[in-house]
Amino acid sequence: MVADMIISVRALLAAALCAGLAQQSANAQTYPNRPIKVVVPFPAGGPTDGMARIISERLGAVLGQNIVIENRGGGAGGSVGAKFVATSDPDGYTILLTPGGSLTNGPAVHKNIGYDPVKAFTPVALLITAPLIMVVAPSLPVKTVKELVGYTKANPGKVIWGSPGFGTGPHLLCEMFNFETGAKFQHVPYRGTAPAITALLAGEIQTMTDPSTTILPHIQGGKVRPLAVTTATRAKSLPDVPTMAEAGFPNMQRYFWLGVVAPGGTPADIVNKLNAAFRESLAATETLQRLAYLGADVAIGTPGEFRKMLADELAMWTAVAKAAKIQVE
């Protein structure tokens, strides 16, 4: 009798599992049948919001549903919006479009960010990359990265490196550069990219690294001086500006990126459908031209490739934060 009961329980469990898988398959086949919410973890009108709207513009037509951009700013690197998505139903109708702040460098610095960046999300795709550009105020008497390092060492405490916030990628890049060069830049965090750029233009800070998507117009307008790009090759929009490797600092190769994740547990069929939809959306000529104008390149890959990239970045930034002793409990 006990054996019969065990067999019955196993049969019930197997039936339940099959029913669950069948339901997931049915949901994936009918997905999407209502509007999709794309959460941007930064305020409306900001650089990430603007890029998200360009990227998502054709997504609705591809998927046959309305795309609703919802801005949920706040927290470390956009952690408020990220936490909202992490706790949403894993059905593909609420996704997060974000840079690394909420997924890699934010969790690396803030130990109690409110979610596990690995378990809470299902990677969908890396979407775009753009070079980070090291720039200085025109008043600073330097024209190369080595000259900036030399000037900073000769004037300790006087060269301020601004960033869009404590624990953001540009802040951690500052810490990496301090380790790399032995220079001691004074870091000052601002509440976002726009205030940091405003401070640079006003002469309140002397240098910063910022994505081409936001700093390029100020370079082209002659308001700031570019010293180097942090990518492996020169930027198409700035062919005369050397890479960090060409400037003598090969370990400073990083880039800005935007990617999409869904809540953990989202079915693979839905993830793959979203991946294909973003891929098709980003292939539009007009979208490519608008992104290229801002110095951004489409870099969409598979969910698995994005998962590996996120793991590598989280490990790297965690090591940097630990070495710089900037972890927040």
Summary of the structure (lengths in Angstrom):
residues: 329
radius of gyration: 22.2
end to end distance: 55.1
largest distance: 88.5
contacts: 1148
relative contact order: 0.18
helix: 45%
strand: 19%
